[in-house]
Amino acid sequence: MSILGVESVLFGVDDVAENARFWTDFGLPVESISESEAVFRLASGSRLIVLPHGDPRLPSPDPFAGNGVKETVWGVDTAENLDRIAASLASEVAVTRDADGTVHCTCPDGQPIALRVWAKRPFHSEASPVNTPASYPRFNQHRIWRQKAIPKTINHVVFFSPDYVGSFEFYERHLGFRYVDHSKGVGIFARAGGTFEHHSIFWVNCDLPFAPDTFKFMHIAFGMDDIDEVMLGANLMAEKGWKNESMNSSGGISRHRISSAIYYYCDIPGKGGEAEYHADTDYLDDNWVPRAWDFRFGSLLWSNNAPPIFRGPDIPWDMQFDADRKSFEPYRKAKAGKVPVLGKLAEISEEDEHAI
């Protein structure tokens, strides 16, 4: 079976017009906008669909209060693989199917998902070569200059999970997702089998002090060509008045150590989570060996005003290869409910949220 990535995300919101303006300013190509919905389609063919609360196309009951991604639709390469996945899911959870073949279910952690056959589009993406003092492939030429930031793909989605180890293992069991990296006590990064981006989904531990007690959307990341495009997008969004409340906690534009990705977050209207510009992430295949990281080292590479918990001489600069998944054991849930937060994790505040 092969899942090719995020085919669509369905946002449930209280103000369609305001959200449509946000995503238009963010650079998503508009397919259609009306009073009752806004649809954006990226170069890869992925769609972002904004719907008002209560729209019959949204999951019912609502998986969490407030605005955000209410359903993630995963694209599958063939009808045969879709049937195989549907049968696997039906062995554990209730499954429904639309007239067009789209499969729906709710994961044990409370996440509504759907799957459908997807003809993912090829697209053009280009970045300028990077010069160094001893190597200068961009010789006698300017860098690529851009007038606006245009996201090409939906790289990944992130959700809070009451059992993040169990959430990953459900996706692995039925959807064929691969274990990539573990930020110990914080979350697991996993990759869809038909993609090469570092991760397609990340589950964040609901036991963290700033986290909700139940499943909830956190953020969505979009693939950009290079750091120039990320900087351009960040500047244009600021000029248009969109807030980046994570500025003081993650230093604005920075780079994650775990995935190597350059990033910048914008707050989605109505406290609907965050939208992330994302560039220069690691690309990998099934030869990748998973790693387990201390969350303080794994979060940030450089950030001029990161919270103290992510800086200083006591940060453990290490990681361990984790093919045997021994790092999972302290965080497995034997039963529902909160478990004690381990060590330094108890010191993470709400202001630190965006830095992880």
MITOR-246049 format. One record per residue (C-alpha): x, y, z; residue in one letter. Coordinates in Angstrom, 2 decimals, padded with zeros to 5 digits. Layout:
ROTOR      c1      c2      c3 aa
ROTOR       X       Y       Z  A
...
END
This chain:
ROTOR      c1      c2      c3 aa
ROTOR  000.00  000.00  000.00  M
ROTOR  001.22  003.48 -000.70  S
ROTOR -000.13  006.74  000.67  I
ROTOR  001.14  009.70 -001.35  L
ROTOR  000.60  012.42  001.25  G
ROTOR -002.15  014.83  002.25  V
ROTOR -004.77  015.06 -000.52  E
ROTOR -006.98  017.55  001.36  S
ROTOR -007.52  019.17  004.72  V
ROTOR -010.97  020.36  005.80  L
ROTOR -010.99  023.35  008.13  F
ROTOR -014.04  024.10  010.25  G
ROTOR -014.16  027.83  011.08  V
ROTOR -016.45  030.54  012.43  D
ROTOR -015.49  033.11  009.76  D
ROTOR -014.99  031.79  006.23  V
ROTOR -014.22  035.23  004.74  A
ROTOR -011.46  036.02  007.24  E
ROTOR -009.87  032.61  006.76  N
ROTOR -010.10  032.95  002.97  A
ROTOR -008.27  036.28  003.19  R
ROTOR -005.58  034.72  005.39  F
ROTOR -004.86  031.82  003.04  W
ROTOR -004.92  034.08 -000.01  T
ROTOR -002.35  036.36  001.64  D
ROTOR -000.34  033.28  002.69  F
ROTOR  000.09  032.48 -001.00  G
ROTOR -002.17  029.48 -001.56  L
ROTOR -003.55  029.42 -005.14  P
ROTOR -007.30  030.15 -005.07  V
ROTOR -009.62  027.68 -006.76  E
ROTOR -012.90  029.19 -005.54  S
ROTOR -014.20  031.45 -002.78  I
ROTOR -017.83  032.00 -001.79  S
ROTOR -019.74  032.91  001.36  E
ROTOR -020.03  029.25  002.31  S
ROTOR -016.59  027.84  001.41  E
ROTOR -013.09  028.63  000.21  A
ROTOR -011.03  026.11 -001.76  V
ROTOR -007.31  026.41 -002.45  F
ROTOR -005.37  023.96 -004.64  R
ROTOR -001.59  023.70 -004.48  L
ROTOR  000.72  022.76 -007.34  A
ROTOR  000.89  019.16 -006.10  S
ROTOR -002.90  018.93 -006.33  G
ROTOR -003.43  019.04 -002.56  S
ROTOR -006.43  021.09 -001.43  R
ROTOR -007.16  023.23  001.60  L
ROTOR -010.92  023.59  002.08  I
ROTOR -012.43  026.12  004.49  V
ROTOR -015.99  025.40  005.67  L
ROTOR -018.24  026.96  008.29  P
ROTOR -018.93  025.06  011.49  H
ROTOR -021.87  022.72  011.02  G
ROTOR -021.29  022.15  007.30  D
ROTOR -022.43  018.59  006.48  P
ROTOR -019.06  017.86  004.85  R
ROTOR -017.34  018.18  008.23  L
ROTOR -017.14  015.26  010.68  P
ROTOR -019.98  014.94  013.16  S
ROTOR -019.61  015.09  016.08  P
ROTOR -016.97  017.81  015.93  D
ROTOR -013.66  016.26  017.09  P
ROTOR -012.68  019.33  019.17  F
ROTOR -013.99  022.76  020.10  A
ROTOR -012.99  025.80  018.07  G
ROTOR -011.40  026.34  014.66  N
ROTOR -008.87  024.16  012.87  G
ROTOR -008.39  021.09  010.68  V
ROTOR -011.35  018.82  011.38  K
ROTOR -010.53  016.08  008.86  E
ROTOR -007.33  015.04  007.08  T
ROTOR -007.77  013.28  003.73  V
ROTOR -004.87  011.03  002.73  W
ROTOR -004.26  010.31 -000.95  G
ROTOR -003.80  006.66 -001.98  V
ROTOR -002.06  005.54 -005.15  D
ROTOR -004.52  002.87 -006.40  T
ROTOR -008.08  001.67 -005.87  A
ROTOR -006.76 -001.75 -004.88  E
ROTOR -004.62 -000.25 -002.13  N
ROTOR -007.53  001.88 -000.94  L
ROTOR -009.67 -001.26 -000.61  D
ROTOR -006.86 -002.98  001.29  R
ROTOR -006.51 -000.08  003.71  I
ROTOR -010.27  000.15  004.23  A
ROTOR -010.44 -003.54  005.11  A
ROTOR -007.54 -003.18  007.54  S
ROTOR -009.15 -000.17  009.26  L
ROTOR -012.49 -001.97  009.50  A
ROTOR -010.84 -004.67  011.59  S
ROTOR -010.34 -002.12  014.39  E
ROTOR -012.63  000.91  013.90  V
ROTOR -015.95  001.72  012.24  A
ROTOR -015.53  002.62  008.55  V
ROTOR -017.94  004.36  006.16  T
ROTOR -017.63  004.91  002.44  R
ROTOR -019.02  007.68  000.21  D
ROTOR -020.53  007.14 -003.21  A
ROTOR -017.26  008.36 -004.79  D
ROTOR -015.28  005.73 -002.88  G
ROTOR -013.83  008.00 -000.18  T
ROTOR -013.25  006.06  003.05  V
ROTOR -013.90  007.71  006.44  H
ROTOR -013.11  006.64  010.00  C
ROTOR -012.15  008.04  013.39  T
ROTOR -008.84  006.93  014.85  C
ROTOR -008.71  005.71  018.47  P
ROTOR -007.13  009.03  019.52  D
ROTOR -010.17  010.93  018.21  G
ROTOR -008.77  012.08  014.85  Q
ROTOR -011.21  011.90  011.91  P
ROTOR -009.44  010.86  008.71  I
ROTOR -010.46  010.02  005.15  A
ROTOR -008.71  008.28  002.27  L
ROTOR -009.30  008.41 -001.47  R
ROTOR -007.48  007.56 -004.67  V
ROTOR -005.33  010.53 -005.67  W
ROTOR -003.54  011.38 -008.88  A
ROTOR -000.85  013.54 -007.29  K
ROTOR  000.39  016.16 -009.74  R
ROTOR  004.00  016.61 -010.83  P
ROTOR  005.11  020.22 -010.37  F
ROTOR  008.07  022.53 -010.87  H
ROTOR  010.19  023.58 -007.91  S
ROTOR  013.55  025.35 -008.06  E
ROTOR  016.10  026.87 -005.72  A
ROTOR  019.36  028.66 -006.48  S
ROTOR  022.62  026.78 -005.85  P
ROTOR  024.27  027.69 -002.56  V
ROTOR  027.77  029.18 -002.66  N
ROTOR  030.40  028.59  000.04  T
ROTOR  033.93  030.07  000.34  P
ROTOR  035.41  026.97 -001.31  A
ROTOR  032.57  025.98 -003.64  S
ROTOR  030.52  028.40 -005.73  Y
ROTOR  028.15  026.63 -008.12  P
ROTOR  026.18  029.88 -008.53  R
ROTOR  028.94  031.55 -010.53  F
ROTOR  028.31  034.76 -012.50  N
ROTOR  024.58  034.58 -011.79  Q
ROTOR  022.08  036.13 -009.41  H
ROTOR  019.92  034.10 -007.08  R
ROTOR  016.32  033.46 -008.06  I
ROTOR  014.26  036.52 -007.14  W
ROTOR  010.61  036.05 -006.20  R
ROTOR  007.72  038.50 -005.97  Q
ROTOR  005.56  036.37 -003.68  K
ROTOR  005.69  033.17 -001.68  A
ROTOR  003.79  030.28 -003.28  I
ROTOR  003.52  027.05 -001.25  P
ROTOR  003.87  023.98 -003.49  K
ROTOR  002.83  021.11 -001.21  T
ROTOR  001.27  020.26  002.12  I
ROTOR  004.35  018.77  003.77  N
ROTOR  002.79  017.68  007.05  H
ROTOR  000.06  018.10  009.63  V
ROTOR  000.45  018.13  013.42  V
ROTOR -002.05  017.13  016.08  F
ROTOR -002.15  016.77  019.85  F
ROTOR -002.74  013.16  020.86  S
ROTOR -003.74  011.68  024.23  P
ROTOR -001.60  008.63  023.32  D
ROTOR  000.99  009.68  020.78  Y
ROTOR  002.75  006.31  020.67  V
ROTOR -000.58  004.59  020.07  G
ROTOR -001.48  007.16  017.41  S
ROTOR  001.65  006.38  015.42  F
ROTOR  001.23  002.63  015.79  E
ROTOR -002.36  002.83  014.49  F
ROTOR -001.15  004.68  011.38  Y
ROTOR  001.68  002.18  010.94  E
ROTOR -000.61 -000.82  011.38  R
ROTOR -003.29  000.24  008.92  H
ROTOR -001.84  003.00  006.70  L
ROTOR  001.75  001.82  006.36  G
ROTOR  003.37  004.93  007.84  F
ROTOR  007.08  004.73  008.69  R
ROTOR  008.67  005.64  012.01  Y
ROTOR  011.20  008.46  011.39  V
ROTOR  012.19  010.20  014.64  D
ROTOR  011.08  010.49  018.27  H
ROTOR  011.35  013.67  020.32  S
ROTOR  011.22  011.85  023.65  K
ROTOR  008.14  012.71  025.65  G
ROTOR  007.03  015.26  023.04  V
ROTOR  006.00  013.31  019.95  G
ROTOR  006.68  010.98  017.04  I
ROTOR  007.40  011.95  013.44  F
ROTOR  006.08  009.56  010.77  A
ROTOR  006.29  009.44  006.97  R
ROTOR  003.70  008.21  004.49  A
ROTOR  005.12  005.35  002.43  G
ROTOR  004.73  007.15 -000.89  G
ROTOR  006.55  010.34  000.15  T
ROTOR  010.16  011.33  000.80  F
ROTOR  009.67  014.41  003.01  E
ROTOR  010.98  013.87  006.54  H
ROTOR  007.49  013.53  007.99  H
ROTOR  003.89  013.65  006.85  S
ROTOR  002.43  013.83  010.36  I
ROTOR  003.63  014.59  013.88  F
ROTOR  001.69  013.74  017.04  W
ROTOR  002.33  015.94  020.09  V
ROTOR  001.91  014.52  023.60  N
ROTOR -001.22  015.72  025.40  C
ROTOR  000.63  015.20  028.71  D
ROTOR  002.76  018.29  028.06  L
ROTOR  001.83  021.16  030.41  P
ROTOR  000.66  023.48  027.59  F
ROTOR -001.31  020.78  025.73  A
ROTOR -005.06  020.11  025.73  P
ROTOR -006.31  016.92  027.37  D
ROTOR -007.79  015.56  024.14  T
ROTOR -007.11  015.34  020.42  F
ROTOR -006.74  018.74  018.73  K
ROTOR -005.21  020.31  015.62  F
ROTOR -001.91  022.14  016.16  M
ROTOR -000.43  023.23  012.81  H
ROTOR -000.05  022.56  009.09  I
ROTOR  003.21  022.98  007.11  A
ROTOR  003.64  023.93  003.45  F
ROTOR  006.66  023.15  001.29  G
ROTOR  008.57  026.17 -000.03  M
ROTOR  011.53  026.26 -002.43  D
ROTOR  014.16  027.84 -000.17  D
ROTOR  014.90  030.14  002.75  I
ROTOR  014.42  033.19  000.52  D
ROTOR  010.82  032.19 -000.15  E
ROTOR  010.23  031.57  003.57  V
ROTOR  011.64  035.03  004.42  M
ROTOR  009.58  036.65  001.69  L
ROTOR  006.41  034.97  002.92  G
ROTOR  007.13  035.99  006.51  A
ROTOR  007.69  039.62  005.53  N
ROTOR  004.58  039.81  003.33  L
ROTOR  002.37  038.27  006.03  M
ROTOR  003.70  040.76  008.57  A
ROTOR  003.02  043.63  006.16  E
ROTOR -000.56  042.46  005.77  K
ROTOR -001.04  042.48  009.55  G
ROTOR -001.09  038.77  010.29  W
ROTOR  000.33  037.99  013.72  K
ROTOR  003.13  035.64  014.62  N
ROTOR  002.68  035.23  018.35  E
ROTOR  005.31  032.49  018.29  S
ROTOR  007.97  035.11  017.45  M
ROTOR  009.18  035.38  021.04  N
ROTOR  009.17  031.62  021.65  S
ROTOR  010.79  030.31  018.46  S
ROTOR  012.72  033.34  017.22  G
ROTOR  010.72  033.92  014.06  G
ROTOR  012.53  032.18  011.19  I
ROTOR  014.62  029.32  012.50  S
ROTOR  015.64  025.73  011.73  R
ROTOR  014.60  022.49  013.40  H
ROTOR  017.42  020.12  014.24  R
ROTOR  015.35  016.95  013.93  I
ROTOR  014.08  017.50  010.37  S
ROTOR  016.65  020.14  009.32  S
ROTOR  013.75  022.27  008.05  A
ROTOR  013.77  026.06  007.99  I
ROTOR  010.44  027.31  009.29  Y
ROTOR  008.24  030.28  010.06  Y
ROTOR  004.82  030.14  011.76  Y
ROTOR  001.78  032.37  011.24  C
ROTOR -001.29  032.32  013.47  D
ROTOR -004.42  031.19  011.66  I
ROTOR -007.45  033.45  012.38  P
ROTOR -009.78  032.62  015.23  G
ROTOR -007.16  030.66  017.19  K
ROTOR -007.33  028.01  014.47  G
ROTOR -003.77  026.76  014.92  G
ROTOR -000.67  027.74  012.96  E
ROTOR  000.37  027.75  009.30  A
ROTOR  004.04  027.00  008.70  E
ROTOR  006.28  027.95  005.81  Y
ROTOR  008.71  025.01  005.52  H
ROTOR  011.88  024.64  003.42  A
ROTOR  015.04  022.52  003.08  D
ROTOR  013.70  019.60  005.12  T
ROTOR  015.43  016.21  005.12  D
ROTOR  014.28  013.82  002.39  Y
ROTOR  014.57  010.09  003.04  L
ROTOR  013.40  006.58  002.17  D
ROTOR  013.11  003.20  003.87  D
ROTOR  016.89  003.05  004.38  N
ROTOR  016.55  005.76  007.04  W
ROTOR  017.33  004.62  010.61  V
ROTOR  014.95  006.20  013.18  P
ROTOR  016.44  008.31  015.96  R
ROTOR  015.43  009.27  019.50  A
ROTOR  016.21  012.81  020.64  W
ROTOR  016.17  014.79  023.86  D
ROTOR  013.48  017.37  023.08  F
ROTOR  015.74  020.30  024.05  R
ROTOR  018.35  019.40  021.44  F
ROTOR  015.94  018.29  018.76  G
ROTOR  013.90  021.46  018.58  S
ROTOR  016.02  024.39  017.37  L
ROTOR  019.30  024.88  015.54  L
ROTOR  019.47  028.66  015.76  W
ROTOR  017.08  031.14  017.31  S
ROTOR  018.14  034.43  018.83  N
ROTOR  015.44  034.53  021.47  N
ROTOR  014.46  030.93  022.14  A
ROTOR  013.24  030.17  025.68  P
ROTOR  016.01  029.35  028.19  P
ROTOR  014.97  025.68  028.31  I
ROTOR  016.25  025.30  024.72  F
ROTOR  019.55  027.15  025.31  R
ROTOR  022.59  026.96  027.57  G
ROTOR  025.51  024.67  028.40  P
ROTOR  023.36  021.88  029.89  D
ROTOR  021.57  021.05  026.61  I
ROTOR  022.36  017.41  025.80  P
ROTOR  023.83  017.43  022.29  W
ROTOR  023.07  013.84  021.47  D
ROTOR  020.63  011.42  019.93  M
ROTOR  020.41  007.63  019.71  Q
ROTOR  019.49  005.42  016.80  F
ROTOR  016.20  003.81  017.71  D
ROTOR  015.35  001.02  015.27  A
ROTOR  014.33 -001.16  018.23  D
ROTOR  011.96  001.58  019.51  R
ROTOR  013.13  001.28  023.10  K
ROTOR  012.51  005.02  023.46  S
ROTOR  008.74  004.39  023.16  F
ROTOR  008.41  002.37  026.37  E
ROTOR  008.38  005.16  029.02  P
ROTOR  005.60  006.92  027.09  Y
ROTOR  003.24  004.05  026.33  R
ROTOR -000.24  004.42  027.77  K
ROTOR -001.38  001.37  029.74  A
ROTOR -004.78  003.01  030.20  K
ROTOR -006.58  006.23  029.43  A
ROTOR -005.68  009.39  031.30  G
ROTOR -002.66  011.51  032.07  K
ROTOR  000.67  009.93  033.00  V
ROTOR  003.40  011.68  034.98  P
ROTOR  005.46  014.09  032.89  V
ROTOR  009.10  013.07  032.92  L
ROTOR  012.04  015.27  033.93  G
ROTOR  012.55  018.55  032.07  K
ROTOR  009.30  018.09  030.15  L
ROTOR  007.48  019.42  033.20  A
ROTOR  009.21  022.78  032.68  E
ROTOR  007.79  023.39  029.20  I
ROTOR  005.41  026.33  029.25  S
ROTOR  002.75  027.44  026.80  E
ROTOR  005.23  030.01  025.45  E
ROTOR  007.60  027.14  024.52  D
ROTOR  004.96  025.37  022.41  E
ROTOR  006.06  026.59  018.99  H
ROTOR  009.70  025.81  019.63  A
ROTOR  009.06  022.05  019.69  I
END
